Amino acid sequence: MRIVILGAGYAGLRTALDLARLRRTYGLEITIHVVDQHPYHQLIQLLHLTATAGITDQKSIYQLDKLFQGREVERIEGRVQTILPLERRVVLADGRSVEYDRLVIALGSETAFQVPGAREHALPLRTFPDAVALRKHLIRKFSQAATLTDPTELRIAMTTAIVGGGYTGCELAGELAAWADDLCRQTGAPRNEVRIALIEREDHLLPHLGTWASNEAVRRLERLGVNIFLRTPVVRVEPQLLRFADGRILRAGTIVWGAGIRAPALLAEAGFPTDRMGRVLVDRYLRVSGQAAVFAIGDCAAVPDGRGGTLPPTASYAVRQGEHLAEILAAEARGDAPRAYEPVELGEVVSLGPNDAVGNALGVPVTGYPALMLKRGIEEYYRATIESA
Ligand SMILES: Cc1cc2nc3c(=O)[nH]c(=O)nc-3n(C[C@H](O)[C@H](O)[C@H](O)COP(=O)(O)OP(=O)(O)OC[C@H]3O[C@@H](n4cnc5c(N)ncnc54)[C@H](O)[C@@H]3O)c2cc1C
């Protein structure tokens, strides 16, 4: 059986590594092929650190060839363009065709630039190249600022506006507030002119974590010097300028768009049933509704939460779905009945700069040093599991 996995992110990589292990354990007659547009696995949940020099580029990615070494997983580098479920094949942007017996879709999500001008004038933070580009942009802006004498130009160059108060926005704002000291020292930009604005349409940050965590995040980010604008919808982005619904404007030399994600359009184009975020609808066996040979996991899948809704797009769910899907595929290859996926809510922790974090662990609220240690522990554990799979 030829199993093709689209995407080597948190979900797809986990499926590939676990499936390779289960193949050894049970002597399964399967081949594993992983398609990704990049030759590396990106640690997307650490991109705010990559963008602010909090970790090196070498620690932000893992070369897939190294992870797959000795595991008999074929890596196919290419951009998936079309999925043809009736023909059981996938077409890549360069015209190559990849055939499958079972297909795992783990293509993650993309930035949803919902307002006019956002795509053209704001920077996204969804990929490793995005993070490197943002870091270079910030260094350029601060270096320029060091040479400016006009107070308005200086103010604009030194202002960073981050749109969206989810993981991306909060983690980036906290990290940037901390990096600003070093950045000003390196570039000669005036530290007292640094302005970081975090802008959120709703009346709270971090919607998945509830009111308590949201209030803590506001308090702790403000303490770092971040200006938080709640209930402030952005309606338009222009060069170095944000327009808000109430008519106000904000001029900023750096605008980061972290407000909203959507699944790749190619999934709906393939004819799969999707939700309003473009995520593929799957059943409790992570199988795409109405498709015998296609599965979807991670950010690009609308996975039932068992309470009538769907799970949020997080790395922790993506990894656990990847793990579970490897077991389902192995059970199928052995001729056994697969076990349904039962989501377990372990909690989430969001960093707020290098010295603080907020979240919940198994439903228990955590903040400050214990939360930070938990977050680092989760990250180190993740690294260990992919390095030693
Ligand atoms: C800054 C930031 C901070 C975050 N912090 C946290 C956090 O603290 N905790 C948490 O749980 N979650 C966090 N998240 C969310 C988390 O990163 C995602 O939920 C997770 O990456 C989803 O995993 P995935 O495998 O579904 O997709 P991804 O990890 O995005 O992997 C998708 C893969 O598919 C590949 N791909 C996409 N399209 C194509 C194509 N057309 N052709 C070929 N390859 C393609 C990509 O290159 C990528 O390798 C954060 C996200 C961001 C941006």
The ligand as an ORCA input file, in Angstrom:
! r2SCAN-3c Opt
* xyz 0 1
  C       3.764     32.500     15.517
  C       2.911     31.306     15.854
  C       2.901     30.818     17.145
  C       2.138     29.677     17.473
  N       2.197     29.220     18.751
  C       1.542     28.077     19.069
  C       1.652     27.534     20.383
  O       2.300     28.102     21.251
  N       0.994     26.358     20.642
  C       0.265     25.689     19.675
  O      -0.273     24.614     19.965
  N       0.127     26.192     18.435
  C       0.749     27.371     18.095
  N       0.638     27.875     16.826
  C      -0.199     27.154     15.841
  C       0.560     25.944     15.252
  O       1.816     26.346     14.769
  C      -0.267     25.263     14.148
  O      -1.498     24.876     14.706
  C       0.490     24.042     13.605
  O       1.635     24.456     12.885
  C      -0.408     23.184     12.711
  O       0.302     22.065     12.279
  P      -0.005     21.420     10.848
  O       0.846     20.207     10.721
  O      -1.455     21.296     10.633
  O       0.490     22.523      9.795
  P       1.943     23.121      9.577
  O       2.809     22.907     10.739
  O       1.710     24.503      9.087
  O       2.512     22.242      8.368
  C       2.004     22.322      7.069
  C       3.078     21.856      6.106
  O       2.516     21.806      4.801
  C       3.410     22.384      3.865
  N       2.598     22.907      2.772
  C       1.575     23.791      2.851
  N       1.031     23.993      1.642
  C       1.730     23.226      0.772
  C       1.613     22.968     -0.614
  N       0.674     23.520     -1.384
  N       2.497     22.098     -1.170
  C       3.453     21.490     -0.426
  N       3.589     21.684      0.892
  C       2.733     22.534      1.482
  C       4.142     23.455      4.651
  O       5.392     23.755      4.053
  C       4.273     22.807      6.032
  O       5.465     22.073      6.136
  C       1.357     29.019     16.475
  C       1.365     29.515     15.159
  C       2.119     30.649     14.848
  C       2.102     31.161     13.431
*
